[in-house]
């Protein structure tokens, strides 16, 4: 009989010990060693040790009831061997819902919980191993992109130097062509002045006399008449008044008509002197005459040739300077400590989400296009906005098109590690504010080997 009493007492003690130790992590077990009294972990109270896990809350921090739901601030520790241990609110203990994968939170309820920790651990270990493989491959690819980025950076710098040299050469050519054009324009002006003033060298040229005669001979019958003189010639002092017949006859030497030979020795001299009469519409007449004069033709052709050459050099100079400005702008962007993000420049990545197609062009812009082809800017490249530990983990694109509620559209792009470079997701958590997940190997960061999921049975 006494033996049965001893055995029963031992079983009760084991049960009591198990009751007191439930819901406690190994790091806190030192506070729950069997002794006469228990000090609340926050120091708020001292109670008999028998009152630990007695389903009555004595400590303000709930530390005396780690294995029951008595304390509103209590926490129950799920050991979860084979998976990740974690805490749950003590209010979930014995509530009929399995919260711990080892079923330890439902030790005294009607729920029939299965221990699923090993299966969960296996799945998580497989996931972590996959992530580590992705990280290893991503880091390998990142190193390649870093090497390519360094070479590309050097190429861009060399390209900039070459463009600057071309610009210097074009600047010299530009100055030379400007000088040539100025000289050609000056020679053309002198030639026209000489023609208008009746320069002896030009006046004696038959081509010039003939041109003037043909200008006055409106009906092209080989003679100038009174009517033709009245129509084409005017007094210098009174240009608006039409010459009388007598005045026209006087210019024709007292006759009603005049041929080229008579014109060359009479009216031609009067017109080239320019002190009494002139050809009407002087702004257009000299041009008409000049169009037939070989000296003016040569000067005009030379001026046009130099103007064309100058325009070509100016266009080339402007184009090169635009390329220099664009290249300098690109080189001024922060592409990472090792230029690892440089390869993204001039690239664009698309993703279709429902009826919209989103396009991310790193370091440039983000756009949204609907099925009708209407494109909306969601923002221009702004800055890096990552954490202090990794500033290159997030991009901000700002000052997009206005939003109907006010303000402008913007997009925040989070960079994640992956073996491919692609736009993975787009969301609009608030109106006109977009968030994107952009996966790329250059976002992979070396990390310490994560602590594996413990697999104790």
C-alpha positions as CSV (number, residue, x, y, z in Angstrom):
1,X,0.0,0.0,0.0
2,X,2.8,2.4,0.9
3,X,4.5,1.6,-2.4
4,X,1.4,2.7,-4.3
5,X,1.3,6.0,-2.4
6,X,4.9,6.7,-3.2
7,X,4.4,6.0,-6.9
8,X,1.3,8.2,-7.0
9,X,3.2,11.0,-5.3
10,X,6.0,10.7,-7.9
11,X,3.5,10.8,-10.7
12,X,1.8,13.9,-9.2
13,X,5.2,15.6,-8.8
14,X,6.0,14.9,-12.4
15,X,2.7,16.3,-13.5
16,X,3.1,19.4,-11.4
17,X,6.6,19.9,-12.8
18,X,5.4,19.6,-16.3
19,X,2.5,22.0,-15.5
20,X,4.9,24.6,-14.2
21,X,7.4,24.4,-17.0
22,X,5.0,24.6,-20.0
23,X,5.2,27.7,-22.2
24,X,8.7,28.7,-21.2
25,X,11.7,29.2,-23.5
26,X,15.0,27.7,-22.5
27,X,16.5,31.2,-22.0
28,X,13.8,31.9,-19.3
29,X,13.9,28.6,-17.5
30,X,16.4,29.9,-14.9
31,X,13.5,32.1,-13.5
32,X,11.3,29.0,-13.0
33,X,13.6,26.8,-10.9
34,X,11.7,25.0,-8.1
35,X,12.0,27.0,-4.9
36,X,9.8,28.2,-2.1
37,X,8.9,31.5,-3.8
38,X,8.7,33.0,-7.3
39,X,9.8,36.6,-8.2
40,X,7.8,38.1,-11.0
41,X,10.2,38.9,-13.8
42,X,9.3,42.5,-13.8
43,X,9.9,42.5,-10.0
44,X,6.3,43.6,-9.3
45,X,5.5,40.7,-6.8
46,X,6.8,37.7,-5.0
47,X,4.4,34.7,-4.8
48,X,4.7,31.0,-3.5
49,X,6.1,28.9,-6.3
50,X,3.0,26.7,-6.2
51,X,1.1,29.6,-7.7
52,X,3.0,29.4,-11.0
53,X,0.8,28.2,-13.8
54,X,-2.1,27.8,-11.4
55,X,-4.4,29.5,-13.9
56,X,-4.6,32.7,-11.8
57,X,-2.7,35.8,-12.7
58,X,-0.5,37.1,-9.8
59,X,2.2,39.1,-11.7
60,X,1.5,42.3,-13.7
61,X,3.7,41.1,-16.5
62,X,1.9,37.7,-16.6
63,X,5.2,35.9,-16.0
64,X,3.7,33.6,-13.4
65,X,1.3,32.1,-16.0
66,X,3.4,31.3,-19.0
67,X,1.5,28.1,-19.7
68,X,-2.1,29.3,-19.1
69,X,-4.4,31.9,-20.5
70,X,-5.0,33.6,-17.1
71,X,-3.0,36.8,-17.7
72,X,-4.0,39.3,-20.4
73,X,-0.3,40.3,-20.9
74,X,1.0,36.8,-20.8
75,X,2.9,35.1,-23.6
76,X,3.1,31.3,-24.3
77,X,6.3,29.9,-25.9
78,X,5.9,27.4,-28.7
79,X,9.0,25.2,-28.7
80,X,8.1,23.8,-32.2
81,X,11.0,21.4,-32.5
82,X,11.9,21.0,-36.1
83,X,10.5,24.4,-37.1
84,X,10.7,28.0,-35.9
85,X,9.9,28.6,-32.2
86,X,7.8,31.6,-31.5
87,X,5.5,33.3,-28.9
88,X,1.7,33.6,-29.0
89,X,-0.5,35.6,-26.7
90,X,-1.5,33.5,-23.7
91,X,-5.1,34.2,-24.5
92,X,-4.8,31.6,-27.3
93,X,-3.8,28.8,-24.9
94,X,-6.5,26.0,-24.9
95,X,-8.8,28.1,-27.1
96,X,-9.5,25.1,-29.4
97,X,-7.4,26.5,-32.2
98,X,-3.9,25.0,-32.9
99,X,-1.4,27.9,-32.9
100,X,1.8,26.0,-32.2
101,X,2.8,23.5,-34.8
102,X,3.8,21.1,-32.0
103,X,0.3,21.4,-30.5
104,X,1.7,22.4,-27.1
105,X,-0.8,25.3,-26.8
106,X,-3.8,23.0,-26.7
107,X,-2.7,20.6,-24.0
108,X,-6.1,20.8,-22.2
109,X,-8.7,21.5,-24.8
110,X,-11.0,19.5,-27.1
111,X,-8.9,20.3,-30.1
112,X,-7.0,17.4,-31.6
113,X,-3.9,19.1,-32.9
114,X,-1.2,17.2,-34.9
115,X,2.5,18.0,-34.6
116,X,3.3,19.4,-38.1
117,X,6.6,21.1,-37.2
118,X,8.8,18.6,-39.0
119,X,6.8,19.0,-42.3
120,X,6.8,22.8,-41.9
121,X,10.5,22.7,-41.2
122,X,11.3,20.7,-44.2
123,X,9.3,23.1,-46.5
124,X,11.0,26.1,-44.9
125,X,14.5,24.5,-45.2
126,X,13.8,23.8,-48.8
127,X,12.7,27.4,-49.3
128,X,15.7,28.8,-47.5
129,X,18.1,26.5,-49.5
130,X,16.4,27.8,-52.7
131,X,16.9,31.3,-51.6
132,X,20.5,30.7,-50.8
133,X,21.0,29.1,-54.2
134,X,19.4,32.2,-55.8
135,X,21.6,34.4,-53.7
136,X,24.7,32.6,-54.7
137,X,23.8,32.7,-58.4
138,X,22.7,36.3,-58.1
139,X,26.0,37.3,-56.5
140,X,27.9,35.5,-59.3
141,X,25.9,37.4,-61.9
142,X,26.3,40.6,-60.0
143,X,30.1,40.2,-60.1
144,X,29.9,39.9,-63.9
145,X,27.7,43.0,-64.1
146,X,30.2,44.9,-61.9
147,X,33.0,44.0,-64.2
148,X,30.9,45.0,-67.2
149,X,29.9,48.2,-65.4
150,X,33.5,49.2,-64.9
151,X,34.3,48.6,-68.5
152,X,31.2,50.5,-69.6
153,X,32.1,53.4,-67.3
154,X,35.6,53.6,-68.9
155,X,34.1,53.4,-72.3
156,X,31.7,56.3,-71.5
157,X,34.6,58.4,-70.1
158,X,36.6,57.7,-73.3
159,X,33.5,58.6,-75.4
160,X,33.2,61.8,-73.5
161,X,36.8,62.7,-74.1
162,X,36.4,61.9,-77.8
163,X,33.3,64.1,-78.1
164,X,35.0,67.0,-76.3
165,X,37.9,66.8,-78.8
166,X,35.5,66.7,-81.7
167,X,33.7,69.7,-80.3
168,X,37.0,71.6,-80.0
169,X,37.9,70.8,-83.6
170,X,34.4,71.8,-84.7
171,X,34.8,75.1,-82.8
172,X,37.9,75.9,-84.8
173,X,36.1,75.0,-88.1
174,X,33.1,77.0,-87.0
175,X,35.2,80.1,-86.5
176,X,36.9,79.6,-89.9
177,X,33.5,79.1,-91.8
178,X,32.1,82.1,-90.1
179,X,35.0,84.1,-91.3
180,X,34.6,82.7,-94.9
181,X,30.9,83.5,-94.9
182,X,31.5,87.0,-93.7
183,X,34.1,87.5,-96.5
184,X,31.8,86.0,-99.1
185,X,28.9,88.2,-98.0
186,X,31.2,91.3,-98.1
187,X,32.3,90.5,-101.6
188,X,28.7,90.0,-102.8
189,X,27.7,93.3,-101.3
190,X,30.6,95.1,-103.0
191,X,29.7,93.5,-106.3
192,X,26.1,94.6,-106.0
193,X,27.2,98.1,-105.0
194,X,29.5,98.3,-108.0
195,X,26.7,97.2,-110.3
196,X,24.2,99.7,-108.8
197,X,26.7,102.6,-109.0
198,X,27.5,101.9,-112.6
199,X,31.1,100.7,-111.9
200,X,33.0,101.0,-115.1
201,X,34.2,97.5,-114.9
202,X,30.6,96.3,-114.9
203,X,29.0,99.1,-117.0
204,X,31.0,98.1,-120.0
205,X,30.0,94.4,-119.7
206,X,27.5,93.6,-122.4
207,X,25.7,91.2,-120.2
208,X,24.8,94.0,-117.7
209,X,23.6,96.4,-120.5
210,X,21.6,93.6,-122.0
211,X,20.0,92.7,-118.7
212,X,18.9,96.3,-118.1
213,X,17.6,96.5,-121.7
214,X,15.6,93.3,-121.3
215,X,14.2,94.5,-118.0
216,X,12.8,97.6,-119.7
217,X,11.7,95.7,-122.9
218,X,8.5,94.3,-121.4
219,X,7.1,92.8,-124.6
220,X,10.5,91.5,-125.7
221,X,10.3,92.9,-129.2
222,X,13.9,94.2,-129.2
223,X,13.0,97.8,-128.6
224,X,12.0,100.1,-125.7
225,X,8.9,102.2,-126.3
226,X,7.5,105.3,-124.5
227,X,4.9,103.1,-122.8
228,X,7.6,100.8,-121.5
229,X,9.7,103.7,-120.2
230,X,6.7,105.1,-118.4
231,X,6.0,101.7,-116.8
232,X,9.5,101.0,-115.7
233,X,11.3,104.3,-115.1
234,X,10.6,107.0,-112.4
235,X,12.0,110.3,-111.3
236,X,14.2,109.9,-108.2
237,X,12.7,113.0,-106.6
238,X,9.1,111.9,-107.3
239,X,9.0,108.2,-107.6
240,X,5.2,107.9,-107.4
241,X,4.5,110.2,-110.4
242,X,4.3,108.5,-113.8
243,X,6.5,110.1,-116.4
244,X,4.7,112.1,-119.1
245,X,5.1,111.1,-122.8
246,X,7.4,114.1,-123.4
247,X,9.6,113.0,-120.5
248,X,9.7,109.4,-121.8
249,X,10.5,110.6,-125.3
250,X,13.3,112.8,-124.0
251,X,14.9,109.7,-122.3
252,X,14.6,107.9,-125.6
253,X,16.6,110.6,-127.4
254,X,13.4,112.4,-128.7
255,X,12.1,109.3,-130.4
256,X,9.2,106.9,-129.7
257,X,11.4,103.8,-129.4
258,X,15.1,102.7,-128.9
259,X,17.1,99.6,-129.7
260,X,19.9,98.0,-127.7
261,X,22.7,99.9,-129.4
262,X,21.0,103.3,-128.9
263,X,20.2,102.3,-125.3
264,X,23.8,101.5,-124.5
265,X,25.0,105.0,-125.5
266,X,22.1,107.0,-124.1
267,X,19.6,105.8,-121.5
268,X,22.0,103.3,-120.1
269,X,24.4,106.1,-119.0
270,X,21.5,108.1,-117.5
271,X,20.2,105.1,-115.5
272,X,23.7,104.1,-114.2
273,X,24.5,107.6,-113.0
274,X,21.3,107.5,-110.9
275,X,21.1,111.3,-110.4
276,X,17.7,112.0,-112.1
277,X,15.9,108.8,-112.9
278,X,15.9,105.2,-111.8
279,X,14.3,101.9,-112.4
280,X,11.0,101.5,-110.4
281,X,10.9,99.0,-107.5
282,X,14.6,99.4,-106.8
283,X,14.5,96.6,-104.2
284,X,13.6,94.0,-106.8
285,X,15.1,95.5,-110.0
286,X,18.7,95.2,-109.0
287,X,18.1,91.6,-108.0
288,X,16.7,90.9,-111.5
289,X,19.6,92.6,-113.1
290,X,22.0,90.9,-110.8
291,X,20.5,87.6,-111.6
292,X,21.9,87.9,-115.1
293,X,25.3,89.5,-114.2
294,X,28.1,86.9,-114.2
295,X,30.0,88.8,-111.5
296,X,27.0,88.9,-109.2
297,X,26.2,85.3,-110.0
298,X,29.6,84.2,-108.9
299,X,29.5,86.3,-105.7
300,X,26.0,85.1,-104.9
301,X,27.0,81.4,-105.5
302,X,30.1,81.8,-103.3
303,X,28.0,83.4,-100.5
304,X,25.4,80.6,-100.6
305,X,28.1,77.9,-100.7
306,X,29.7,79.4,-97.6
307,X,26.3,79.7,-95.8
308,X,25.6,76.1,-96.5
309,X,28.9,75.0,-95.2
310,X,28.5,77.1,-92.1
311,X,25.1,75.7,-91.4
312,X,26.4,72.1,-91.7
313,X,29.2,72.9,-89.3
314,X,26.9,74.6,-86.9
315,X,24.5,71.7,-86.9
316,X,27.3,69.2,-86.3
317,X,28.6,71.4,-83.5
318,X,25.2,71.6,-81.8
319,X,24.7,67.8,-82.2
320,X,28.0,67.0,-80.5
321,X,27.3,69.5,-77.7
322,X,23.9,67.8,-77.1
323,X,25.6,64.4,-77.0
324,X,28.2,65.8,-74.5
325,X,25.5,67.2,-72.3
326,X,23.5,64.0,-72.4
327,X,26.6,61.9,-71.6
328,X,27.6,64.2,-68.7
329,X,24.1,63.9,-67.3
330,X,24.2,60.2,-67.4
331,X,27.7,60.0,-65.9
332,X,26.6,62.3,-63.1
333,X,24.1,59.6,-61.9
334,X,25.0,57.4,-58.9
335,X,25.2,53.9,-60.3
336,X,26.4,52.2,-57.1
337,X,29.8,51.9,-55.5
338,X,31.1,49.7,-58.3
339,X,28.9,51.0,-61.1
340,X,26.9,47.8,-60.9
341,X,23.7,49.6,-61.9
342,X,25.1,51.2,-65.0
343,X,23.9,48.5,-67.3
344,X,20.3,49.5,-66.4
345,X,20.7,52.8,-68.1
346,X,19.0,53.0,-71.5
347,X,17.1,49.8,-70.7
348,X,13.3,49.5,-70.1
349,X,11.3,46.7,-68.5
350,X,7.5,46.1,-69.0
351,X,4.8,44.4,-67.0
352,X,1.1,44.0,-67.8
353,X,-1.3,44.3,-64.9
354,X,-4.9,43.9,-65.9
355,X,-5.7,46.5,-68.5
356,X,-2.4,48.5,-68.0
357,X,1.1,48.0,-69.2
358,X,3.7,49.5,-66.9
359,X,7.2,50.5,-68.2
360,X,10.2,51.1,-65.9
361,X,13.2,52.8,-67.6
362,X,15.7,52.9,-64.7
363,X,17.3,56.4,-64.2
364,X,14.8,57.8,-66.7
365,X,11.0,57.4,-66.1
366,X,8.1,55.2,-65.2
367,X,5.0,55.1,-67.5
368,X,1.5,53.5,-67.5
369,X,-0.3,52.7,-70.8
370,X,-3.9,51.6,-71.1
371,X,-5.3,49.3,-73.8
372,X,-6.3,52.4,-75.9
373,X,-2.6,53.4,-76.1
374,X,-2.9,56.4,-73.8
375,X,0.4,56.8,-71.9
376,X,0.7,58.5,-68.6
377,X,3.9,59.5,-66.8
378,X,4.1,58.1,-63.3
379,X,7.3,60.0,-62.5
380,X,10.8,61.0,-63.6
381,X,14.0,59.7,-62.0
382,X,14.5,61.3,-58.7
383,X,16.9,59.6,-56.3
384,X,18.0,56.6,-54.4
385,X,15.9,56.2,-51.2
386,X,17.1,53.0,-49.6
387,X,18.0,52.3,-46.0
388,X,21.1,53.5,-44.2
389,X,22.5,50.0,-44.5
390,X,21.7,49.8,-48.2
391,X,20.8,53.0,-49.9
392,X,20.6,51.2,-53.3
393,X,17.6,49.1,-52.3
394,X,14.9,51.6,-53.4
395,X,14.4,54.1,-56.2
396,X,12.0,57.1,-56.3
397,X,10.5,58.5,-59.4
398,X,8.6,61.8,-58.9
399,X,6.8,64.7,-60.6
400,X,4.7,62.6,-62.9
401,X,1.6,63.8,-64.6
402,X,-1.0,65.6,-62.3
403,X,-3.4,63.4,-60.4
404,X,-7.1,64.3,-60.6
405,X,-7.2,64.6,-56.8
406,X,-4.3,67.1,-56.8
407,X,-0.6,66.6,-56.6
408,X,1.5,64.6,-59.1
409,X,2.0,60.9,-59.7
410,X,5.0,59.2,-58.2
411,X,6.5,55.7,-58.1
412,X,8.7,53.9,-55.5
413,X,10.7,51.0,-56.9
414,X,12.0,48.4,-54.4
415,X,15.0,46.4,-55.7
416,X,15.1,42.7,-54.7
417,X,17.7,40.0,-55.3
418,X,17.1,37.6,-58.3
419,X,18.9,35.8,-61.1
420,X,17.0,37.8,-63.7
421,X,16.4,41.5,-64.3
422,X,12.6,42.1,-64.5
423,X,9.7,44.1,-63.2
424,X,7.8,41.7,-61.0
425,X,4.9,43.6,-59.5
426,X,3.1,46.9,-59.5
427,X,0.5,48.1,-57.0
428,X,-1.3,51.4,-56.2
429,X,-1.8,51.4,-52.5
430,X,-3.0,55.0,-52.5
431,X,-4.3,57.2,-55.4
432,X,-1.6,58.0,-57.9
433,X,1.1,56.6,-55.6
434,X,2.6,53.4,-57.1
435,X,5.0,50.8,-55.6
436,X,6.9,48.4,-57.8
437,X,9.1,45.3,-57.2
438,X,12.1,45.2,-59.5
439,X,14.2,42.1,-59.4
440,X,17.8,42.1,-60.5
441,X,21.1,40.3,-59.6
442,X,22.8,43.6,-58.7
443,X,20.4,44.0,-55.8
444,X,21.8,40.8,-54.2
445,X,23.8,41.6,-51.0
446,X,26.3,39.2,-49.3
447,X,24.9,38.1,-46.0
448,X,26.1,35.9,-43.1
449,X,24.8,32.4,-43.4
450,X,21.4,32.3,-41.9
451,X,20.8,30.2,-38.8
452,X,19.2,27.1,-40.1
453,X,15.8,25.8,-38.9
454,X,16.6,23.4,-36.1
455,X,15.6,19.9,-36.8
456,X,15.7,18.2,-33.4
457,X,13.1,15.5,-33.0
